[in-house]
Structure formats: structure tokens, C-alpha cells
């Protein structure tokens, strides 16, 4: 019996799809109905192989063996998820399965998870894309009525592969280069490098250096109690000419004075004097933002 295989990114989504479409029964890791089979990954199932799996120079990590740029990128199952990949691959290769629907998360990473699965199985079966904007039953059914073609998803696939392969190249070459540099006087000092890890670490280090160099400095503020129709309130003086730029030291603020004499002079100017404040209020109406759908929620969370 001919079947369409649907691959979701996680088991919970596979279950949601089965319940939305109706008529499915659970059979092991899969949801089964007449003409359709729904399975899932558990996030990434495969990863790019390490350099030792390629025809590159081995041995000590040194600058002489860099850069490592393999002639192609191959894949291997992630150890903890190998059983899940084997189960999916068996279904993909099954003669009963005539085509495959990518129901992984609507985004670059979801596209990559699915493409790596198809690449590792060597399958050339027709592929369509389920682009889920909402996990409601109506949203899932609507998405199935508007499946995207494989050709439409090629740009997203290319972007996903570029990100993955670039991360691999930066990580492998950067880690080996920095380790070789830090180990040049003997020993082995592993120094990992990553596209996200290294800039984030640099921010932490820069902040730590700022903390170490910080020197406490006294400052003064001028506060006054004001009478208003609604009741008395405390106000703080600020310099109306103060402008903060990218080069302004973080301790410099509009409400701070750096000498006691300057603060006392301001107090004397204000003591015993009356002042009037006129406030103009312009009311406006603004609609609340629309509620999140699944895709916009994931983007915001990222």
C-alpha cells in the first residue's frame, strides 16, 4: 500500500499532526493511517564528521596542517540519536513510502534537520514542505492544504547548509589554530573556538576587565520636593545639555555632579524660589500587538 511519510522535528509535533488530521493509530514511534505515516526526529539526528574521517593530514595540531577544508561534507549519526535515525531511515527506504513531507519546524534549522536525514539515507523520493504557522488543528489542516514544493525550499536549504558548514570550518580550524598557538611552548592547551561561543566569551572577558579596572568615584545629586495638584513628589536635577554617545564613560549620567561645590551652588540658586511647570498631554490610541503564532514565538525566543 502506497504511503506518504511525514517527518516532524519532535514526537510531540507528530502527535499534534496526527490528532489534527484524525484517523491515526500509534504503532511504536509512528502514527499510522491509510495512505499516511507520521514519524519524527528528536532535534538533530546527524552531524558533520570530524576531520579524521576525511583524507586530511593527521597527527599533532599544528599550523602546518591548517586550514582543514575537506573536499566534501559527510554526515554521521549523533550517538545518542542513532536509534531514532535508523528507525526513520528504514521507513524512508521502504518500498511502501512513495513520497516524503518535511514537517520539521518552519525555519532554517528545521529545514537542515530534515535535509540531513534525507541526505544520509540517500533517498531521491519526492519531497514537499509543510510550513506550520500555528499548531491549532485548523492551522495544521490549512498548512496541509498549502504544501510547498521542494524547489521553493532550496534557498532556505542553502542558507541552512552554509550556516552549518561555516560553523564547522570556523570551529575546527579556529580550535586547532588557537590550540597550536597556546601550546607552542610545550604541552597541550586545548582552546576551543566557535562562531557563537567566542564572541560571547569576548563580551564576558571585556566586562570582567571593566570590573577589575573600576575605581569608585564620589558624585552628588540634587533632589527637591515639589508641590503639585496631585500631591507632593521628589524630583532629581539633571543637566539638560547632557548628551550620551558611544564613547561616553558609563559612570557619566545627566543627574550626577562630580564636585560638592557645584551641587551646593545649584541648591543655593533654587532655595526659596518659586517655579511653575506646565505639562501638555496628548492622548493617543495604540492597538495591542497580535498574539504569537508558533513561528513568531520561536523567533522572539531566539
N, C-alpha and C positions, 0 to 999 in steps of 0.2 A: 504493500500500500504506500503510495507516494505521500511524503510528509514534508512540511516546511519546518525547519528548525529555527527557533527564536532564541537568541543568546542575550540574556540580561547581564548587567555588571555584578549584581549580587543576588543571593537567593530571595531576599525579601521582595525585590522588584519583580522577580519571576513569578512569585506568588500573587502579587498585586495584578499583574497582567493576566494570569490565569483566571483569577476571580472576576476581573472586569469583562473578559471575553465569555466566560461561562462554558460549562460542558467539559471541564478538565478533571482528571483524576491524578493523584500523586503516585508516582512509580519511582521509588528511590530518590535520586536527585532531580528527577524530571517531572514535569506536568504533561500529561498525555491526553489528546483528544483525537477525533477522526480528522486526519489531514494536517495536524499541527503538533509540534513537540516544543516545550519551553524548558530551557536549561539556563544555567548561569555560571559566570565566573565568580571569584571572590576577590575582586580587585585585579591587580596584575598577576597573571599566571606565568609570564615569561620575562626574561631579562636578556640583555645583550651579553654575549660571552666575554670573559676576561681575556686579556692578551695572550695568555698561554695556550689558548685554543686556536690561535692564528699562527701563520708562518712568519713570526717576528723574532728578533734576537732575544734570547733569554739570558738568564743569569743575573748578575748584580745590576741593581738600578743605577744607571749612570747616564750622564748627558750624551755619551757616545751612542746610546741605544734609543735616543729620542729624536724626533717625535714618533710615537706609536700611532700609525694611521693604517688600519687594516684595509685590504682591498675590497672587503665586503663586511657587512654586519650580519652575523648569525645569531640565533637565539637558543636559549636553554631554559627548561622549566625552573621556576623558583622552587627550591627543595620542599618547602612546607606546603606548596600548592600543586605538586606534581600529580597527585592522585586525581585532583579536580580536572587538570588539563587532560590527563589520559582519558577520563570519562567523557569529556566534551569532544575530544579528537575522535574517539570511537564513533560517536553519533554523527559527527560531520562527515566522516568517511563512509558511513553506512549507505548502502545502495537505496534504501528507502527514502533517504533525505535527498530531495531534488533541488532545494534552494535554501538560503540562509538569510535571516533577518537580524541585523545588528540592532539590539535593543539596549546597548550599554548607554551610560549617561550621556546626555546631549551636550557634548563639549569635546575639546581636544583630547583629553586624557581617556575619555570613554571610547573615542574613535581608535586610539592607539591600542588599548586593551584588546579590542575586537580584531584589529588588523594583525596584531602579533599572533593571535590564536590561529587565524586563517593562514598566515604565512607559515607557521610551524607545522601545520597539518598538510601543507602543500595543496590544499583544496582550490579548485578553479570553479566551484559551483556558483551560480548566480547569487548576487548579494543585493539586498535592499536595506534601507535605513529607516528605523523607527525613531522619530525625533520627538521625544516626550517633553512637553512643556508643563504638564500637570499630571499628578498621579491619581486624580479622581477617575472614577470609572468612565465617565463621559469623556474626559480628557484622553484616556488611553484608547478608547474606541475611535475617537476622532483622529488620533495620530495614526491608527492602523488604516484609516480611510485615505490618508495622505502620505503614504510611504515614499521616501525619497530614493532616487536612483543611485546606483553605485558611482556613476560619473559625477553626480552633484557633490559627492563627499570627497572627491580626490584632493581638492585644495586643503581641506581640514586634515586629511590623512598625511599630506606632505608636511604640513606645519607640525603635526604631532611627531612624525619621524625626525624632522630636523631638530626639534627640541630634545628628543631622547638621545639621538646620536651626538649632538653637540655637547650635551651633559656628560656623556660617556667619554668623549675625547678630552674635554676640559678636566674631568676628574682623573682619568688615567694619566694623562701627560703632566698635568699640574702636580698631582701627588708624587709621581716619580721624580719630577724635576726638583720640587721642594725637598723631598726626602734625600735626594742625591746631594743637594746643596748643604743641608743641615748635617749630613753625615760625612762631609768631605775630609774632616779631621780625624775620622775613625768612628767606629760604632755604627749603629743603625738607628736613626731617629725618624720614625715614620711621621710624616707631616701630610695630613690629608687636605685636599683642595676640592672644592665643589662650587658650582655656579651660584647656588643659594647660600651654602654654608659659609664660604669665605667672606663675601661682603657683609653678611650678618655678624660674623665674628669680628670683622674690622670695626663695625659700629660699636660693639661691646668694648673692644680694646680702646677705641678713641674716647669713649665715655669714662672708662676706668682711668685713663691718663688725665682727663679733665678733673676727676675727683681727687687724684693724687696731687695735682698742681694747685688745687683750690686753696686760697688764703682768705680766711674770714675778714670781712671789712665792715665797719660800722656805717650805718646810714640812718637818716632821720626822716620821719613822715610828719606832716602837719594835718591834724584832724580837728574838725569843728562840729558842733551840734547846730543843726538848722531847724527852724520852726516852719512848719508847713500846715496847710489846711487839714491835711490828713493826719498830722501829728509830727512830733519831732523825729529827726533822723540824724545819723552821724555821716558826715562826708569826709573824703580824703582829698587833699590838694594834689593836682597833677599838673605837670608842665605842658601847656597847650602847644608848645613848639617842639616837643619831643617827637622824634621820628626814629623808628626802629628799622634797621636794614639787616641784610645778611651778615654784615661784618660787625654789627653792634654786639658788644660783650653781653652775655646773658644776664649778668647782675645789674646792668643798666636798665632802669624802668622809669616810666613817666612820673610815678609818685614818690620817688626817692631823692633825697638831698644828701650830699656827701660831707657837709660840714654843719656843725651845730649852729654856728653863727648865721649861716644862710637861712636855716629854719626859724631861728628866733626873729630875724628881721621880717620874715613873712608874717609871723604871728603878730608882731607889733603893727604892721600895716593893716591887719584885719581887726584888731582888738577895738571894741567899742563902736564899730561902724555897721551901718545897715546895708543890706544888699537885696536886690529883687531878682527873682528868676522867673522868666516867662517860658512856658513849655507849650509847644504846638504838637498836638497829637493827630495823626492822620490814620484813620482806620482803613484796613484793607481785609479782603477775604481771600483765603487760600485753601484750595481743596486738599484734603489729606491724600498722601500718595496711595497708589493702588497696592493691593496686597501682593505678596510674593507668589510667584509660581515656582516650581521646582528648580528651573534653570536659573532664574534671577536670585533665588535664595542661595544656591551654591556659589554663584559669582560673588555675592556680597560676603559670604562666609570666607571665601578665598582671599 
